[in-house]
Amino acid sequence: MDFVMRVDWAITFVIVVLFALIGFFYAVYRRISVLMMGEKEVRWDHLDHRIYNFLLYVFAQRKLLNEPYGIAHFFI
């Protein structure tokens, strides 16, 4: 009897996991299909401007200083 209960729970577990995986992959498929509807973008244009902005906003934290709490955070 104990073995039968374990098999029943194993079958239930497999069914629940299969439904969860199907739902997960369906959600991923929907999100990817929406992303693929967009147009291609050239990301190598204005490379010098992009690198400058990257350094300014990522390493120098320029947007951080726009807010009053950002100034206090800057000195931490």
N, CA, C and O atoms as a CHARMM CRD file, in Angstrom:
* protein
*
  304
    1    1 MET  N      0.81900  -1.20300   0.00000 PROA 1      0.00000
    2    1 MET  CA     0.00000   0.00000   0.00000 PROA 1      0.00000
    3    1 MET  C      0.86100   1.26400   0.00000 PROA 1      0.00000
    4    1 MET  O      0.53100   2.25600  -0.65100 PROA 1      0.00000
    5    2 ASP  N      1.96200   1.21000   0.73600 PROA 2      0.00000
    6    2 ASP  CA     2.84800   2.37100   0.81100 PROA 2      0.00000
    7    2 ASP  C      3.46200   2.67200  -0.55500 PROA 2      0.00000
    8    2 ASP  O      3.59500   3.83300  -0.93900 PROA 2      0.00000
    9    3 PHE  N      3.83500   1.62100  -1.28200 PROA 3      0.00000
   10    3 PHE  CA     4.42100   1.80800  -2.60700 PROA 3      0.00000
   11    3 PHE  C      3.41800   2.42700  -3.57100 PROA 3      0.00000
   12    3 PHE  O      3.78300   3.28100  -4.37900 PROA 3      0.00000
   13    4 VAL  N      2.16200   2.00600  -3.49400 PROA 4      0.00000
   14    4 VAL  CA     1.12100   2.53800  -4.37200 PROA 4      0.00000
   15    4 VAL  C      0.92200   4.02400  -4.11400 PROA 4      0.00000
   16    4 VAL  O      0.73500   4.79600  -5.05500 PROA 4      0.00000
   17    5 MET  N      0.95900   4.43700  -2.84000 PROA 5      0.00000
   18    5 MET  CA     0.81000   5.86100  -2.52100 PROA 5      0.00000
   19    5 MET  C      1.97000   6.66700  -3.08900 PROA 5      0.00000
   20    5 MET  O      1.76800   7.77600  -3.58300 PROA 5      0.00000
   21    6 ARG  N      3.17900   6.12400  -3.02400 PROA 6      0.00000
   22    6 ARG  CA     4.33500   6.82500  -3.57000 PROA 6      0.00000
   23    6 ARG  C      4.22000   6.96700  -5.08100 PROA 6      0.00000
   24    6 ARG  O      4.56500   8.01000  -5.63700 PROA 6      0.00000
   25    7 VAL  N      3.74200   5.93100  -5.74000 PROA 7      0.00000
   26    7 VAL  CA     3.57400   5.98900  -7.19200 PROA 7      0.00000
   27    7 VAL  C      2.50200   7.00800  -7.55100 PROA 7      0.00000
   28    7 VAL  O      2.66400   7.76300  -8.50900 PROA 7      0.00000
   29    8 ASP  N      1.41500   7.03800  -6.79700 PROA 8      0.00000
   30    8 ASP  CA     0.36000   8.01900  -7.06400 PROA 8      0.00000
   31    8 ASP  C      0.88800   9.44000  -6.91800 PROA 8      0.00000
   32    8 ASP  O      0.60800  10.29600  -7.75700 PROA 8      0.00000
   33    9 TRP  N      1.65000   9.69600  -5.86000 PROA 9      0.00000
   34    9 TRP  CA     2.20600  11.03600  -5.66500 PROA 9      0.00000
   35    9 TRP  C      3.23300  11.36800  -6.74500 PROA 9      0.00000
   36    9 TRP  O      3.33100  12.51900  -7.17000 PROA 9      0.00000
   37   10 ALA  N      3.99400  10.38000  -7.18900 PROA 10     0.00000
   38   10 ALA  CA     4.97200  10.61200  -8.25000 PROA 10     0.00000
   39   10 ALA  C      4.26900  10.96900  -9.55500 PROA 10     0.00000
   40   10 ALA  O      4.70100  11.87300 -10.27000 PROA 10     0.00000
   41   11 ILE  N      3.20000  10.26700  -9.86300 PROA 11     0.00000
   42   11 ILE  CA     2.44200  10.56300 -11.08100 PROA 11     0.00000
   43   11 ILE  C      1.82600  11.95200 -10.99300 PROA 11     0.00000
   44   11 ILE  O      1.85400  12.71000 -11.96300 PROA 11     0.00000
   45   12 THR  N      1.27200  12.28600  -9.83600 PROA 12     0.00000
   46   12 THR  CA     0.69900  13.62200  -9.64200 PROA 12     0.00000
   47   12 THR  C      1.76700  14.69200  -9.79100 PROA 12     0.00000
   48   12 THR  O      1.53600  15.72500 -10.42000 PROA 12     0.00000
   49   13 PHE  N      2.93400  14.44700  -9.21300 PROA 13     0.00000
   50   13 PHE  CA     4.03800  15.39700  -9.31000 PROA 13     0.00000
   51   13 PHE  C      4.46300  15.59800 -10.75800 PROA 13     0.00000
   52   13 PHE  O      4.67800  16.73200 -11.18700 PROA 13     0.00000
   53   14 VAL  N      4.58500  14.52600 -11.50700 PROA 14     0.00000
   54   14 VAL  CA     4.98900  14.62500 -12.91600 PROA 14     0.00000
   55   14 VAL  C      3.95200  15.40700 -13.71200 PROA 14     0.00000
   56   14 VAL  O      4.31700  16.22600 -14.55500 PROA 14     0.00000
   57   15 ILE  N      2.69000  15.17400 -13.46600 PROA 15     0.00000
   58   15 ILE  CA     1.63600  15.89500 -14.18700 PROA 15     0.00000
   59   15 ILE  C      1.68400  17.38400 -13.86200 PROA 15     0.00000
   60   15 ILE  O      1.56800  18.21700 -14.76100 PROA 15     0.00000
   61   16 VAL  N      1.85300  17.72400 -12.58900 PROA 16     0.00000
   62   16 VAL  CA     1.92100  19.13800 -12.19600 PROA 16     0.00000
   63   16 VAL  C      3.14100  19.80800 -12.81400 PROA 16     0.00000
   64   16 VAL  O      3.04900  20.93300 -13.30500 PROA 16     0.00000
   65   17 VAL  N      4.28300  19.12600 -12.79300 PROA 17     0.00000
   66   17 VAL  CA     5.50200  19.69300 -13.38000 PROA 17     0.00000
   67   17 VAL  C      5.33500  19.87200 -14.88700 PROA 17     0.00000
   68   17 VAL  O      5.78000  20.87800 -15.43800 PROA 17     0.00000
   69   18 LEU  N      4.70700  18.92100 -15.55300 PROA 18     0.00000
   70   18 LEU  CA     4.48700  19.05500 -16.99700 PROA 18     0.00000
   71   18 LEU  C      3.60400  20.25600 -17.31200 PROA 18     0.00000
   72   18 LEU  O      3.89700  21.01000 -18.24000 PROA 18     0.00000
   73   19 PHE  N      2.53300  20.44400 -16.55400 PROA 19     0.00000
   74   19 PHE  CA     1.68200  21.61300 -16.77300 PROA 19     0.00000
   75   19 PHE  C      2.44800  22.90700 -16.51300 PROA 19     0.00000
   76   19 PHE  O      2.28400  23.88400 -17.24400 PROA 19     0.00000
   77   20 ALA  N      3.27700  22.92000 -15.48300 PROA 20     0.00000
   78   20 ALA  CA     4.06600  24.11400 -15.18100 PROA 20     0.00000
   79   20 ALA  C      5.05400  24.40800 -16.30300 PROA 20     0.00000
   80   20 ALA  O      5.21200  25.56300 -16.69800 PROA 20     0.00000
   81   21 LEU  N      5.71500  23.38500 -16.81700 PROA 21     0.00000
   82   21 LEU  CA     6.66900  23.58400 -17.91400 PROA 21     0.00000
   83   21 LEU  C      5.97100  24.03600 -19.18800 PROA 21     0.00000
   84   21 LEU  O      6.47500  24.90200 -19.90300 PROA 21     0.00000
   85   22 ILE  N      4.82000  23.45400 -19.47200 PROA 22     0.00000
   86   22 ILE  CA     4.06500  23.87600 -20.65500 PROA 22     0.00000
   87   22 ILE  C      3.66600  25.34100 -20.52500 PROA 22     0.00000
   88   22 ILE  O      3.79600  26.10400 -21.48200 PROA 22     0.00000
   89   23 GLY  N      3.18700  25.73600 -19.36400 PROA 23     0.00000
   90   23 GLY  CA     2.82300  27.13400 -19.14700 PROA 23     0.00000
   91   23 GLY  C      4.01800  28.06200 -19.25200 PROA 23     0.00000
   92   23 GLY  O      3.91600  29.14200 -19.83300 PROA 23     0.00000
   93   24 PHE  N      5.15200  27.65100 -18.69400 PROA 24     0.00000
   94   24 PHE  CA     6.35800  28.46800 -18.75500 PROA 24     0.00000
   95   24 PHE  C      6.82400  28.65900 -20.19300 PROA 24     0.00000
   96   24 PHE  O      7.08600  29.78700 -20.61200 PROA 24     0.00000
   97   25 PHE  N      6.92900  27.58100 -20.94700 PROA 25     0.00000
   98   25 PHE  CA     7.41300  27.69400 -22.31900 PROA 25     0.00000
   99   25 PHE  C      6.42100  28.43200 -23.21400 PROA 25     0.00000
  100   25 PHE  O      6.83200  29.10300 -24.16100 PROA 25     0.00000
  101   26 TYR  N      5.14100  28.32200 -22.93500 PROA 26     0.00000
  102   26 TYR  CA     4.15700  29.09200 -23.69200 PROA 26     0.00000
  103   26 TYR  C      4.32500  30.58300 -23.42400 PROA 26     0.00000
  104   26 TYR  O      4.23900  31.39300 -24.34600 PROA 26     0.00000
  105   27 ALA  N      4.56300  30.94900 -22.16800 PROA 27     0.00000
  106   27 ALA  CA     4.78000  32.36100 -21.83100 PROA 27     0.00000
  107   27 ALA  C      6.05700  32.88400 -22.47900 PROA 27     0.00000
  108   27 ALA  O      6.08300  34.01000 -22.97500 PROA 27     0.00000
  109   28 VAL  N      7.11000  32.08100 -22.48000 PROA 28     0.00000
  110   28 VAL  CA     8.36000  32.48600 -23.13500 PROA 28     0.00000
  111   28 VAL  C      8.13600  32.65300 -24.63000 PROA 28     0.00000
  112   28 VAL  O      8.61600  33.61600 -25.22600 PROA 28     0.00000
  113   29 TYR  N      7.41500  31.72700 -25.23600 PROA 29     0.00000
  114   29 TYR  CA     7.12600  31.80600 -26.67000 PROA 29     0.00000
  115   29 TYR  C      6.36300  33.08400 -27.00500 PROA 29     0.00000
  116   29 TYR  O      6.67500  33.75000 -27.99200 PROA 29     0.00000
  117   30 ARG  N      5.36800  33.42900 -26.19100 PROA 30     0.00000
  118   30 ARG  CA     4.59300  34.64900 -26.45200 PROA 30     0.00000
  119   30 ARG  C      5.46100  35.89300 -26.34200 PROA 30     0.00000
  120   30 ARG  O      5.34300  36.80400 -27.16200 PROA 30     0.00000
  121   31 ARG  N      6.32200  35.94400 -25.34700 PROA 31     0.00000
  122   31 ARG  CA     7.17900  37.11900 -25.17800 PROA 31     0.00000
  123   31 ARG  C      8.19100  37.24100 -26.30800 PROA 31     0.00000
  124   31 ARG  O      8.45100  38.34200 -26.79500 PROA 31     0.00000
  125   32 ILE  N      8.75800  36.12600 -26.72300 PROA 32     0.00000
  126   32 ILE  CA     9.72800  36.16500 -27.81900 PROA 32     0.00000
  127   32 ILE  C      9.04200  36.54500 -29.11600 PROA 32     0.00000
  128   32 ILE  O      9.61600  37.28600 -29.91500 PROA 32     0.00000
  129   33 SER  N      7.83200  36.06300 -29.35000 PROA 33     0.00000
  130   33 SER  CA     7.13600  36.41700 -30.59000 PROA 33     0.00000
  131   33 SER  C      6.81700  37.90600 -30.63400 PROA 33     0.00000
  132   33 SER  O      6.85100  38.50900 -31.70600 PROA 33     0.00000
  133   34 VAL  N      6.50800  38.51000 -29.48800 PROA 34     0.00000
  134   34 VAL  CA     6.27400  39.96000 -29.45400 PROA 34     0.00000
  135   34 VAL  C      7.57400  40.69900 -29.73000 PROA 34     0.00000
  136   34 VAL  O      7.57600  41.68800 -30.46200 PROA 34     0.00000
  137   35 LEU  N      8.67400  40.23700 -29.15800 PROA 35     0.00000
  138   35 LEU  CA     9.96000  40.88900 -29.39100 PROA 35     0.00000
  139   35 LEU  C     10.40000  40.78300 -30.84600 PROA 35     0.00000
  140   35 LEU  O     11.01900  41.70500 -31.37800 PROA 35     0.00000
  141   36 MET  N     10.08600  39.67700 -31.48200 PROA 36     0.00000
  142   36 MET  CA    10.51300  39.47500 -32.86700 PROA 36     0.00000
  143   36 MET  C      9.71500  40.32800 -33.85200 PROA 36     0.00000
  144   36 MET  O     10.11000  40.45800 -35.01000 PROA 36     0.00000
  145   37 MET  N      8.60100  40.91100 -33.41000 PROA 37     0.00000
  146   37 MET  CA     7.81700  41.76200 -34.30300 PROA 37     0.00000
  147   37 MET  C      8.48100  43.11800 -34.50700 PROA 37     0.00000
  148   37 MET  O      8.14700  43.82600 -35.45700 PROA 37     0.00000
  149   38 GLY  N      9.40400  43.48800 -33.64400 PROA 38     0.00000
  150   38 GLY  CA    10.07000  44.78100 -33.75300 PROA 38     0.00000
  151   38 GLY  C     11.04100  44.82000 -34.92000 PROA 38     0.00000
  152   38 GLY  O     11.45600  43.78800 -35.44700 PROA 38     0.00000
  153   39 GLU  N     11.39000  46.03400 -35.30700 PROA 39     0.00000
  154   39 GLU  CA    12.33500  46.20200 -36.40400 PROA 39     0.00000
  155   39 GLU  C     13.76100  46.11200 -35.89300 PROA 39     0.00000
  156   39 GLU  O     14.03800  46.37800 -34.72300 PROA 39     0.00000
  157   40 LYS  N     14.66000  45.73400 -36.79000 PROA 40     0.00000
  158   40 LYS  CA    16.07100  45.65900 -36.44400 PROA 40     0.00000
  159   40 LYS  C     16.60300  47.06200 -36.21400 PROA 40     0.00000
  160   40 LYS  O     16.16900  48.01900 -36.85500 PROA 40     0.00000
  161   41 GLU  N     17.55400  47.17100 -35.28500 PROA 41     0.00000
  162   41 GLU  CA    18.13800  48.46400 -34.97800 PROA 41     0.00000
  163   41 GLU  C     19.65100  48.37300 -35.14200 PROA 41     0.00000
  164   41 GLU  O     20.28200  47.41000 -34.70700 PROA 41     0.00000
  165   42 VAL  N     20.21400  49.38700 -35.77600 PROA 42     0.00000
  166   42 VAL  CA    21.65600  49.44300 -35.93600 PROA 42     0.00000
  167   42 VAL  C     22.24100  49.98600 -34.63400 PROA 42     0.00000
  168   42 VAL  O     21.99700  51.13600 -34.27200 PROA 42     0.00000
  169   43 ARG  N     23.00000  49.16800 -33.94500 PROA 43     0.00000
  170   43 ARG  CA    23.54700  49.58800 -32.65800 PROA 43     0.00000
  171   43 ARG  C     25.01000  49.98000 -32.75600 PROA 43     0.00000
  172   43 ARG  O     25.61500  50.32200 -31.74000 PROA 43     0.00000
  173   44 TRP  N     25.58700  49.94400 -33.91900 PROA 44     0.00000
  174   44 TRP  CA    26.99200  50.31100 -34.06000 PROA 44     0.00000
  175   44 TRP  C     27.15900  51.71100 -34.61900 PROA 44     0.00000
  176   44 TRP  O     28.28300  52.14200 -34.87900 PROA 44     0.00000
  177   45 ASP  N     26.05200  52.43300 -34.80800 PROA 45     0.00000
  178   45 ASP  CA    26.18200  53.81000 -35.26400 PROA 45     0.00000
  179   45 ASP  C     26.46900  54.70800 -34.06500 PROA 45     0.00000
  180   45 ASP  O     26.06500  54.39800 -32.94500 PROA 45     0.00000
  181   46 HSD  N     27.14600  55.78900 -34.29000 PROA 46     0.00000
  182   46 HSD  CA    27.50700  56.75700 -33.24100 PROA 46     0.00000
  183   46 HSD  C     28.18800  56.05900 -32.05900 PROA 46     0.00000
  184   46 HSD  O     27.82000  56.26400 -30.90300 PROA 46     0.00000
  185   47 LEU  N     29.17300  55.24300 -32.37100 PROA 47     0.00000
  186   47 LEU  CA    29.82200  54.44600 -31.34100 PROA 47     0.00000
  187   47 LEU  C     30.50800  55.32100 -30.29400 PROA 47     0.00000
  188   47 LEU  O     30.48000  55.00000 -29.10600 PROA 47     0.00000
  189   48 ASP  N     31.12000  56.41600 -30.71900 PROA 48     0.00000
  190   48 ASP  CA    31.79000  57.28700 -29.75800 PROA 48     0.00000
  191   48 ASP  C     30.78600  57.91100 -28.77900 PROA 48     0.00000
  192   48 ASP  O     31.06300  58.02100 -27.58500 PROA 48     0.00000
  193   49 HSD  N     29.63000  58.31300 -29.28800 PROA 49     0.00000
  194   49 HSD  CA    28.59100  58.89400 -28.43400 PROA 49     0.00000
  195   49 HSD  C     28.02500  57.85000 -27.46800 PROA 49     0.00000
  196   49 HSD  O     27.74600  58.16100 -26.31000 PROA 49     0.00000
  197   50 ARG  N     27.85900  56.62700 -27.93800 PROA 50     0.00000
  198   50 ARG  CA    27.33800  55.55800 -27.08800 PROA 50     0.00000
  199   50 ARG  C     28.31800  55.20600 -25.97100 PROA 50     0.00000
  200   50 ARG  O     27.90900  54.99400 -24.82900 PROA 50     0.00000
  201   51 ILE  N     29.60000  55.14500 -26.29200 PROA 51     0.00000
  202   51 ILE  CA    30.60700  54.84500 -25.26900 PROA 51     0.00000
  203   51 ILE  C     30.67400  55.97100 -24.25000 PROA 51     0.00000
  204   51 ILE  O     30.77900  55.71800 -23.05000 PROA 51     0.00000
  205   52 TYR  N     30.61300  57.22000 -24.72100 PROA 52     0.00000
  206   52 TYR  CA    30.63300  58.37200 -23.82200 PROA 52     0.00000
  207   52 TYR  C     29.44000  58.33600 -22.86000 PROA 52     0.00000
  208   52 TYR  O     29.60400  58.54100 -21.65800 PROA 52     0.00000
  209   53 ASN  N     28.25200  58.07700 -23.38700 PROA 53     0.00000
  210   53 ASN  CA    27.06000  57.99200 -22.53400 PROA 53     0.00000
  211   53 ASN  C     27.14600  56.82300 -21.55800 PROA 53     0.00000
  212   53 ASN  O     26.71700  56.93600 -20.41000 PROA 53     0.00000
  213   54 PHE  N     27.69700  55.71200 -22.01100 PROA 54     0.00000
  214   54 PHE  CA    27.87000  54.56400 -21.12000 PROA 54     0.00000
  215   54 PHE  C     28.76200  54.93300 -19.94500 PROA 54     0.00000
  216   54 PHE  O     28.42700  54.65700 -18.79300 PROA 54     0.00000
  217   55 LEU  N     29.88300  55.54800 -20.23600 PROA 55     0.00000
  218   55 LEU  CA    30.79400  55.94300 -19.16100 PROA 55     0.00000
  219   55 LEU  C     30.15700  56.97800 -18.24600 PROA 55     0.00000
  220   55 LEU  O     30.33400  56.93400 -17.02900 PROA 55     0.00000
  221   56 LEU  N     29.41500  57.90900 -18.83500 PROA 56     0.00000
  222   56 LEU  CA    28.81800  58.98800 -18.06100 PROA 56     0.00000
  223   56 LEU  C     27.69600  58.49000 -17.15100 PROA 56     0.00000
  224   56 LEU  O     27.63700  58.87000 -15.98200 PROA 56     0.00000
  225   57 TYR  N     26.81800  57.65500 -17.66600 PROA 57     0.00000
  226   57 TYR  CA    25.64100  57.24000 -16.89900 PROA 57     0.00000
  227   57 TYR  C     25.87900  55.98700 -16.05600 PROA 57     0.00000
  228   57 TYR  O     25.23100  55.81900 -15.02200 PROA 57     0.00000
  229   58 VAL  N     26.78100  55.11400 -16.46600 PROA 58     0.00000
  230   58 VAL  CA    26.99500  53.87700 -15.71600 PROA 58     0.00000
  231   58 VAL  C     28.07400  54.05600 -14.66100 PROA 58     0.00000
  232   58 VAL  O     27.86100  53.73400 -13.49200 PROA 58     0.00000
  233   59 PHE  N     29.21800  54.56300 -15.06300 PROA 59     0.00000
  234   59 PHE  CA    30.31100  54.68200 -14.10100 PROA 59     0.00000
  235   59 PHE  C     30.26400  55.98700 -13.31700 PROA 59     0.00000
  236   59 PHE  O     30.55300  55.98600 -12.12000 PROA 59     0.00000
  237   60 ALA  N     29.91200  57.08800 -13.94700 PROA 60     0.00000
  238   60 ALA  CA    29.87600  58.36800 -13.24600 PROA 60     0.00000
  239   60 ALA  C     28.54800  58.59200 -12.52200 PROA 60     0.00000
  240   60 ALA  O     28.44200  59.51400 -11.71400 PROA 60     0.00000
  241   61 GLN  N     27.54100  57.77200 -12.79300 PROA 61     0.00000
  242   61 GLN  CA    26.23600  57.86400 -12.13100 PROA 61     0.00000
  243   61 GLN  C     25.63200  59.26300 -12.26400 PROA 61     0.00000
  244   61 GLN  O     25.22700  59.85900 -11.26600 PROA 61     0.00000
  245   62 ARG  N     25.57000  59.78100 -13.47400 PROA 62     0.00000
  246   62 ARG  CA    25.10200  61.14500 -13.69600 PROA 62     0.00000
  247   62 ARG  C     23.64800  61.34200 -13.26000 PROA 62     0.00000
  248   62 ARG  O     23.31900  62.36400 -12.66000 PROA 62     0.00000
  249   63 LYS  N     22.78800  60.38600 -13.55300 PROA 63     0.00000
  250   63 LYS  CA    21.37900  60.53800 -13.18100 PROA 63     0.00000
  251   63 LYS  C     21.18200  60.50900 -11.66900 PROA 63     0.00000
  252   63 LYS  O     20.18000  61.01100 -11.15800 PROA 63     0.00000
  253   64 LEU  N     22.12800  59.92800 -10.96600 PROA 64     0.00000
  254   64 LEU  CA    22.03000  59.86700  -9.51300 PROA 64     0.00000
  255   64 LEU  C     22.04200  61.26000  -8.90400 PROA 64     0.00000
  256   64 LEU  O     21.39100  61.49900  -7.88700 PROA 64     0.00000
  257   65 LEU  N     22.76800  62.17000  -9.50900 PROA 65     0.00000
  258   65 LEU  CA    22.90500  63.51300  -8.94800 PROA 65     0.00000
  259   65 LEU  C     21.74400  64.43000  -9.30800 PROA 65     0.00000
  260   65 LEU  O     21.72400  65.58100  -8.87200 PROA 65     0.00000
  261   66 ASN  N     20.78500  63.96300 -10.08100 PROA 66     0.00000
  262   66 ASN  CA    19.63000  64.78800 -10.44700 PROA 66     0.00000
  263   66 ASN  C     18.62000  64.91600  -9.31000 PROA 66     0.00000
  264   66 ASN  O     17.84400  65.87100  -9.28200 PROA 66     0.00000
  265   67 GLU  N     18.61800  63.98400  -8.38800 PROA 67     0.00000
  266   67 GLU  CA    17.65200  63.97800  -7.29000 PROA 67     0.00000
  267   67 GLU  C     18.34200  64.34400  -5.97900 PROA 67     0.00000
  268   67 GLU  O     19.53600  64.08700  -5.82200 PROA 67     0.00000
  269   68 PRO  N     17.60800  64.94300  -5.03300 PROA 68     0.00000
  270   68 PRO  CA    18.22100  65.30900  -3.74500 PROA 68     0.00000
  271   68 PRO  C     18.77200  64.10400  -2.97600 PROA 68     0.00000
  272   68 PRO  O     19.84400  64.18600  -2.37600 PROA 68     0.00000
  273   69 TYR  N     18.04400  62.99100  -2.99500 PROA 69     0.00000
  274   69 TYR  CA    18.54900  61.81300  -2.29800 PROA 69     0.00000
  275   69 TYR  C     19.74900  61.22000  -3.01600 PROA 69     0.00000
  276   69 TYR  O     20.54200  60.50600  -2.40300 PROA 69     0.00000
  277   70 GLY  N     19.89500  61.50300  -4.29500 PROA 70     0.00000
  278   70 GLY  CA    21.04800  61.01700  -5.04600 PROA 70     0.00000
  279   70 GLY  C     22.33000  61.68700  -4.61600 PROA 70     0.00000
  280   70 GLY  O     23.39000  61.06100  -4.60000 PROA 70     0.00000
  281   71 ILE  N     22.24200  62.95200  -4.26600 PROA 71     0.00000
  282   71 ILE  CA    23.42800  63.67000  -3.80700 PROA 71     0.00000
  283   71 ILE  C     23.90500  63.07500  -2.48400 PROA 71     0.00000
  284   71 ILE  O     25.10300  62.87500  -2.28400 PROA 71     0.00000
  285   72 ALA  N     22.96800  62.79500  -1.58800 PROA 72     0.00000
  286   72 ALA  CA    23.33600  62.16400  -0.31500 PROA 72     0.00000
  287   72 ALA  C     23.90300  60.76700  -0.55100 PROA 72     0.00000
  288   72 ALA  O     24.86600  60.36900   0.10400 PROA 72     0.00000
  289   73 HSD  N     23.32000  60.03600  -1.46800 PROA 73     0.00000
  290   73 HSD  CA    23.79600  58.69200  -1.77600 PROA 73     0.00000
  291   73 HSD  C     25.19200  58.73600  -2.39600 PROA 73     0.00000
  292   73 HSD  O     25.98600  57.81600  -2.20100 PROA 73     0.00000
  293   74 PHE  N     25.48800  59.78000  -3.12700 PROA 74     0.00000
  294   74 PHE  CA    26.79100  59.91600  -3.77700 PROA 74     0.00000
  295   74 PHE  C     27.91100  59.97400  -2.73800 PROA 74     0.00000
  296   74 PHE  O     29.00500  59.46300  -2.97700 PROA 74     0.00000
  297   75 PHE  N     27.64600  60.58500  -1.60000 PROA 75     0.00000
  298   75 PHE  CA    28.67700  60.73900  -0.58200 PROA 75     0.00000
  299   75 PHE  C     28.81000  59.52000   0.33000 PROA 75     0.00000
  300   75 PHE  O     29.71400  59.47200   1.16400 PROA 75     0.00000
  301   76 ILE  N     27.93400  58.54800   0.18200 PROA 76     0.00000
  302   76 ILE  CA    28.02300  57.33000   1.00800 PROA 76     0.00000
  303   76 ILE  C     29.16800  56.46700   0.52700 PROA 76     0.00000
  304   76 ILE  O     29.41300  55.39800   1.08700 PROA 76     0.00000
